Amino acid sequence: MRSLLFLLGLFLLPTLAPAAITLPGDLDGDGLLNEEEDINNNGILDAGETNPLDADTDGGGEADGAEVRAGRDPLDPIDDLTADPDKDGLNNAREQSLGTNPRKADSDGDGLPDGQEVALGINPLSADTDQDGLLDGEEQAIGTGVKNPDSDGDGLNDGADPFPLEKAFTKDTDADGIPDEWEQSYDLSPQEHQDGLLDSDNDGLSNADEFRYGTDPRQADTDHDGVPDGVEVADGADPAVHACLLYMETANPLTDMDGHWSASFVRHLQRTQAFSTRTPIVEGYVIEETGERFFLPDIHISRYELLKIALLSTCTEPGQEDASQTLPFTDLPFPEHLETADQKMRHRILSAAHRLRIIQGYPDGTFRPDDPVNRAEALKILLRAARFTVWANEERAPTPFSDVPPDSWFTPYVEQAYGLQFVEGYPDPEGDPSGRLFRPDQSVTRAEAAKLVYYILISNPNVNSEVIPTGSSPSEPDTERAG
């Protein structure tokens, strides 16, 4: 009983306040003595105190003592040297060393975060690194070089160039978003702002849109796939690329091609089929009695034969309107006089080529479809059919050909073909040993035409040319022959 009363007495004694606790030294090793952290020495972490048992009270990554000595707040993680309060990819320590603003992600106001500029190797305190008139952020957005004041090398600083990524385009006089050079090539006026808003071919795209999408403002169906350009854009398709080509692994053997220098080019074209009809670009000639098939590589190709191959290789299929179109050439029959299927197909091909401005004929009003085609004519036909534009100066290059006068009608085509490495020319046997000849008037053989068509085909961005092999199948193309 006495024991019970004693215990009860203990519980009835008044509660005493704990005595002040003084912890020795610097328990957390943060550079502050314990009494500096526990200011009132009550052993409790009170408001405004740092934790003597936690070297980094605010969890910002920097020791409490280091923050106090530097005049920073050890209770605010934002000002720690290891923190990145503006989320620009640079911590406060790096910003301090660079002189950038740790509370502003884009110190120079150029549209790029400081950390991205450092990663790109440019000064985060300079808004226009290359002093070309465009802010670094603007250059990054449009794809120009932040360290190159003239990205397309046309002699104009990017800021003064309306088309800083297009060497061929340097002016936009009427400020319609279309280069003067492009407008002139398509018979539009570089002085008239409103023509950029027009839809010249009624395909659902304005002329400005046609430039933007790389389509022809004169052709409602630029890639000749049967779908108007505007419809393809609305459907999310590319209105400038016709996916009509199919490459077959096998083809009928051509008896006369074994060992010929052009065999690989011819076989590639023979295995490449176009349109839903799956028509090979080249088929050769068949002897009905034996079934043997020949290509005849060394005979001259006619103007019509080259034109047919050109249309097939560029996915240009004649339309229904071409069957009844009367052609302006005096040496071609009227549509109503055609009798055989071959004659009608021939007319449709010539009609489509004329409608698309691939051919024009001779000054005397003739076309001469069965005449041999010379090298100058062949280049014009093939480049125009493939929709390579000769005003694209970045594709043109001065040639070493002494027989290509600068003012000749075919010079732009030769320069473009040379710049794109489609032609090499021939050594000049009588002139400068380092000079070369193009021989524009020389007739083209079927083998030479096959080589040229193949090179243009695999380089043509307007068709799905990626299906055509460019390596060793069926054999490595010989690039040293046929000029």
C-alpha positions in Angstrom: 0.0 0.0 0.0 2.8 2.4 0.8 4.4 1.6 -2.5 1.2 2.4 -4.4 0.9 5.7 -2.6 4.5 6.5 -3.4 4.0 5.9 -7.1 0.8 8.0 -7.1 2.7 10.7 -5.5 5.3 10.7 -8.2 2.6 11.2 -10.9 1.1 14.1 -8.9 4.4 16.0 -8.9 4.5 19.1 -11.2 6.1 18.7 -14.7 9.5 20.4 -14.9 10.7 22.1 -18.2 13.7 20.3 -19.7 17.0 21.8 -19.0 18.8 23.6 -21.9 20.8 21.2 -24.0 24.1 22.3 -25.5 25.5 20.0 -28.2 29.3 20.1 -28.7 31.1 21.1 -31.9 29.7 20.7 -35.5 27.9 17.4 -35.5 26.8 17.5 -39.2 30.1 18.9 -40.5 28.4 21.7 -42.4 30.7 24.5 -41.3 28.4 25.9 -38.6 28.8 25.2 -34.9 25.8 23.4 -33.3 25.0 26.5 -31.2 25.0 28.6 -34.4 22.4 26.3 -35.8 20.3 25.7 -32.6 20.2 29.4 -31.7 18.1 29.1 -28.5 19.9 25.9 -27.4 16.6 24.1 -26.7 17.5 21.0 -28.7 14.5 21.5 -31.0 14.5 22.6 -34.7 12.6 25.9 -34.5 11.5 28.1 -37.3 14.4 30.1 -38.7 17.0 27.6 -37.5 19.2 25.2 -39.5 19.4 21.6 -38.5 22.6 20.8 -36.6 22.1 17.2 -37.6 21.7 17.9 -41.3 24.5 19.5 -43.3 22.0 20.7 -46.0 18.9 21.9 -44.2 17.1 23.2 -47.3 18.1 20.2 -49.4 19.3 22.4 -52.2 22.7 20.6 -52.5 24.9 23.1 -50.7 26.1 22.9 -47.1 24.5 25.3 -44.6 27.8 26.9 -43.6 28.9 27.6 -47.3 25.5 29.3 -47.9 25.8 31.5 -44.7 29.4 32.5 -45.6 28.3 33.5 -49.1 25.4 35.5 -47.9 22.8 33.0 -49.2 19.9 31.6 -47.3 20.5 28.1 -46.0 16.7 27.6 -45.7 16.0 28.4 -49.4 17.1 25.7 -51.8 16.6 28.0 -54.8 19.8 30.0 -54.2 22.1 26.9 -53.7 25.0 26.8 -56.2 23.8 23.4 -57.4 20.3 24.5 -58.0 18.8 25.6 -61.4 15.9 27.8 -60.5 15.2 29.1 -64.0 15.3 25.5 -65.5 17.7 26.6 -68.3 20.1 23.6 -67.9 22.7 25.6 -65.9 23.1 25.5 -62.2 23.7 28.7 -60.2 27.4 28.1 -60.0 27.7 27.8 -63.8 25.5 30.9 -64.3 27.7 32.8 -61.9 30.9 31.8 -63.8 29.2 32.8 -67.1 27.7 36.0 -65.9 24.2 34.9 -66.9 21.0 35.5 -64.9 20.2 32.5 -62.6 16.6 33.6 -62.4 16.1 34.1 -66.1 16.3 31.1 -68.5 17.2 33.3 -71.5 19.6 35.9 -70.3 20.1 37.6 -73.7 16.5 37.3 -74.8 17.3 35.6 -78.1 14.8 32.8 -77.8 17.3 30.1 -76.7 17.7 29.0 -73.1 21.2 29.7 -71.7 22.0 26.0 -71.3 21.1 25.3 -74.9 23.3 28.1 -76.1 26.2 26.8 -74.0 25.6 23.3 -75.5 25.7 24.8 -79.0 29.0 26.5 -78.2 27.6 30.1 -78.5 27.6 32.9 -76.1 24.4 33.0 -73.9 25.0 36.8 -73.5 24.9 37.6 -77.2 21.5 37.6 -78.9 22.9 37.5 -82.4 26.1 35.5 -82.4 27.0 35.8 -86.1 25.7 39.4 -86.3 23.6 38.6 -89.4 20.4 40.4 -88.2 18.6 37.3 -87.0 18.4 36.4 -83.3 20.0 33.1 -82.4 16.5 31.6 -81.5 15.1 32.7 -84.9 18.0 31.0 -86.7 17.5 27.8 -84.7 13.8 27.8 -85.6 14.3 28.3 -89.3 17.4 26.2 -89.7 20.0 28.8 -90.5 23.4 28.7 -88.9 23.8 30.6 -85.7 27.5 30.9 -86.4 27.2 31.5 -90.2 25.9 34.9 -91.3 25.2 33.7 -94.8 23.8 30.2 -94.5 23.1 29.6 -98.2 26.2 31.3 -99.5 24.5 33.6 -101.8 26.2 36.8 -100.6 23.3 38.0 -98.5 23.3 38.0 -94.7 20.6 35.8 -93.4 18.7 38.7 -91.9 18.6 40.5 -95.2 17.8 37.4 -97.2 14.1 36.6 -97.7 15.1 33.0 -98.4 18.2 32.4 -96.3 18.3 28.7 -97.0 17.8 28.9 -100.8 20.8 30.0 -102.7 18.8 30.3 -105.9 16.3 32.8 -104.3 17.5 36.2 -103.3 14.6 38.6 -103.8 10.9 39.0 -102.9 10.1 42.3 -104.5 6.4 42.2 -103.8 6.7 40.7 -100.3 4.2 37.9 -101.2 6.4 35.1 -99.7 7.4 33.9 -103.2 10.9 34.4 -104.7 11.1 36.7 -107.7 13.1 34.0 -109.5 10.4 31.4 -108.9 7.6 33.7 -110.0 9.4 34.6 -113.2 9.9 30.9 -114.1 6.2 30.3 -113.8 5.0 33.4 -115.6 3.9 35.2 -112.4 4.8 38.8 -111.6 7.4 39.6 -109.0 5.8 43.1 -108.8 2.3 41.9 -107.9 1.6 40.9 -104.3 -1.9 39.6 -105.1 -0.8 36.8 -107.4 0.5 34.9 -104.4 -3.1 34.5 -103.3 -4.4 33.3 -106.7 -4.9 29.7 -107.5 -3.7 29.7 -111.1 -4.4 26.0 -111.8 -7.6 25.6 -109.7 -6.1 22.7 -107.6 -7.0 24.1 -104.2 -3.6 25.6 -103.5 -2.7 29.3 -103.8 0.4 30.1 -105.8 2.2 30.9 -102.5 1.2 27.4 -101.2 2.5 25.9 -104.5 5.9 27.4 -103.7 5.7 26.2 -100.2 4.9 22.6 -101.1 7.2 22.5 -104.2 4.4 22.0 -106.7 3.8 23.5 -110.1 1.3 26.4 -110.1 0.4 25.7 -113.7 -0.4 22.0 -113.1 -3.3 20.9 -110.9 -1.7 17.5 -110.5 2.1 18.2 -110.2 3.1 14.6 -109.6 0.7 13.2 -112.3 -0.8 10.6 -109.9 -4.4 11.5 -110.7 -5.1 13.4 -107.5 -5.1 17.3 -107.5 -2.4 18.9 -105.4 -4.8 20.5 -103.0 -6.5 17.2 -102.2 -3.2 15.5 -101.5 -2.2 18.3 -99.1 -5.6 18.0 -97.3 -5.1 14.2 -97.0 -1.6 14.7 -95.6 0.1 13.3 -98.7 3.0 14.8 -100.6 1.6 16.5 -103.7 5.0 16.6 -105.4 5.9 12.9 -105.1 4.4 10.2 -107.2 4.8 6.7 -105.6 4.2 4.8 -108.8 7.4 2.9 -109.2 8.0 -0.8 -108.4 11.3 -2.6 -108.6 11.2 -6.3 -109.6 14.0 -8.7 -108.9 13.7 -10.5 -112.2 13.0 -9.5 -115.8 13.1 -11.1 -119.2 16.7 -11.6 -120.4 18.0 -9.4 -123.1 20.0 -11.5 -125.4 22.4 -8.8 -126.6 23.3 -7.2 -123.3 25.7 -9.7 -121.7 29.1 -8.0 -121.3 27.9 -4.6 -122.6 29.1 -1.6 -120.6 25.5 -0.4 -120.1 24.1 -3.7 -119.0 23.5 -2.7 -115.4 21.8 0.5 -116.3 19.5 -1.3 -118.8 18.6 -4.1 -116.3 17.8 -1.6 -113.6 15.4 0.2 -116.0 14.0 -3.1 -117.3 13.2 -4.1 -113.7 11.6 -0.8 -112.8 7.9 -0.8 -113.5 5.6 2.3 -113.6 1.9 2.9 -113.0 -0.8 0.5 -112.1 -0.2 -1.2 -115.4 3.3 -2.2 -114.2 4.9 -1.1 -117.4 8.8 -1.6 -117.5 10.7 1.6 -118.3 12.5 -0.3 -121.0 11.4 -3.6 -122.5 13.5 -4.1 -125.7 12.4 -5.6 -128.9 10.9 -9.1 -129.2 11.2 -11.5 -132.2 7.8 -13.1 -132.2 8.9 -16.3 -133.9 11.6 -17.2 -131.3 10.6 -15.1 -128.3 14.1 -13.7 -128.0 14.3 -10.2 -126.6 16.9 -7.6 -127.7 17.8 -4.1 -126.5 20.0 -3.0 -129.4 22.2 -0.7 -127.1 24.4 0.8 -129.8 21.8 2.1 -132.2 20.5 5.7 -132.0 17.4 6.3 -129.9 14.7 8.3 -131.6 13.0 11.4 -130.1 9.8 9.5 -129.5 11.5 6.6 -127.9 13.4 8.8 -125.5 10.2 10.7 -124.7 8.4 7.5 -123.9 11.1 6.4 -121.5 11.2 9.9 -120.0 7.5 9.8 -119.2 7.6 6.3 -117.7 10.7 7.0 -115.6 9.0 10.2 -114.1 5.6 8.6 -113.5 4.0 10.9 -116.1 1.0 9.0 -117.4 -0.9 10.4 -120.3 -4.5 11.4 -119.4 -7.7 10.8 -121.2 -7.6 14.4 -122.6 -4.4 13.6 -124.4 -6.1 11.0 -126.7 -8.2 13.6 -128.5 -5.8 16.6 -128.3 -4.7 18.0 -131.7 -1.0 18.7 -131.7 0.5 21.8 -133.4 3.1 19.8 -135.3 2.8 19.6 -139.1 4.4 16.2 -139.4 2.0 14.4 -136.9 -1.4 13.0 -137.9 -4.7 14.3 -136.4 -6.2 12.1 -133.6 -9.2 11.1 -135.9 -6.7 9.6 -138.4 -5.1 7.2 -135.9 -5.9 3.5 -136.5 -3.7 1.1 -134.5 -3.3 0.9 -130.8 0.4 1.8 -131.2 -0.5 4.9 -133.1 -2.9 6.0 -130.5 -0.5 5.4 -127.7 2.2 7.3 -129.5 -0.2 10.3 -129.9 -1.1 10.2 -126.2 2.5 10.3 -125.2 3.4 13.1 -127.5 0.2 15.0 -126.5 1.0 14.7 -122.8 4.6 15.8 -123.3 3.4 18.9 -125.2 0.7 19.7 -122.6 3.3 19.5 -119.9 5.8 21.7 -121.9 8.3 19.0 -122.1 8.6 19.3 -125.9 8.1 22.3 -128.2 9.2 21.1 -131.6 11.3 22.9 -134.3 10.8 26.4 -135.7 9.5 25.0 -139.0 6.5 23.5 -137.1 7.6 19.9 -137.1 8.4 17.5 -134.2 10.3 14.8 -136.1 9.5 12.0 -133.7 11.6 9.3 -135.5 14.8 11.4 -135.9 17.7 10.6 -133.7 17.8 12.8 -130.6 21.1 14.6 -129.9 22.7 15.0 -126.5 21.5 18.6 -126.0 17.9 17.7 -126.8 18.0 14.6 -124.7 19.1 16.6 -121.6 16.3 19.1 -122.1 13.6 16.4 -122.5 14.8 14.3 -119.5 15.3 17.2 -117.1 12.0 18.8 -118.0 10.1 15.5 -117.7 11.7 14.9 -114.3 10.7 18.4 -113.2 14.2 19.5 -112.4 14.1 23.2 -112.6 16.9 24.9 -114.4 16.4 28.2 -112.5 17.6 26.4 -109.3 21.1 27.9 -109.6 22.5 25.9 -106.7 22.2 22.8 -108.9 24.0 24.4 -111.8 27.8 24.5 -112.2 30.2 26.0 -114.8 31.2 23.2 -117.1 34.6 22.5 -118.5 33.1 21.9 -122.0 34.7 24.1 -124.6 31.8 23.3 -127.0 29.0 24.7 -124.7 28.7 28.4 -125.4 27.4 30.5 -122.5 24.5 31.9 -124.5 23.3 28.7 -126.1 19.7 27.5 -125.5 21.0 24.2 -124.1 23.6 25.6 -121.8 21.4 25.8 -118.7 20.5 22.2 -119.1 24.1 21.1 -119.5 25.2 23.1 -116.5 22.5 21.6 -114.4 23.2 18.1 -115.5 26.9 18.7 -114.9 26.3 20.2 -111.5 24.2 17.1 -110.6 26.9 14.8 -112.0 24.7 13.3 -114.6 27.2 14.0 -117.4 30.9 13.9 -117.6 31.7 14.8 -121.2 34.6 13.5 -123.3 38.3 14.4 -123.5 39.1 17.1 -126.0 41.5 15.3 -128.4 42.7 18.5 -130.1 42.4 21.2 -127.4 43.7 21.7 -123.9 44.5 18.3 -122.4 42.6 19.2 -119.3 39.6 20.4 -121.3 36.6 18.4 -122.2 33.8 18.3 -124.8 30.1 17.8 -124.4 29.3 17.2 -128.1 25.8 18.6 -128.0 25.0 17.7 -131.6 26.0 14.0 -131.2 23.2 11.5 -131.5 22.4 9.5 -128.4 22.5 5.7 -128.4 20.0 3.6 -126.5 22.8 2.6 -124.1 23.7 6.2 -123.4 20.1 7.1 -122.9 19.7 4.3 -120.4 22.6 5.5 -118.4 21.3 9.1 -118.3 17.7 8.0 -117.5 19.0 5.8 -114.7 21.0 8.6 -113.0 18.2 11.1 -113.3 15.7 8.5 -112.0 17.6 7.7 -108.8 18.1 11.4 -108.2 14.6 12.5 -108.8 12.8 13.7 -105.6 9.5 13.9 -107.4 9.0 10.1 -107.6 9.6 7.3 -105.1 13.1 6.7 -106.5 14.3 5.2 -103.3 13.0 1.8 -104.5 15.6 1.7 -107.2 19.0 0.1 -106.2 22.0 2.3 -106.5 24.6 -0.2 -105.6 25.7 -3.5 -107.0 22.4 -5.0 -108.0 22.3 -6.4 -110.6 25.8 -5.1 -111.2 27.8 -2.0 -110.3 27.0 0.8 -112.9 29.9 1.7 -115.1 30.3 5.5 -114.6 33.2 5.9 -117.0 31.4 5.4 -120.3 29.0 7.4 -122.5 29.9 10.9 -121.4 
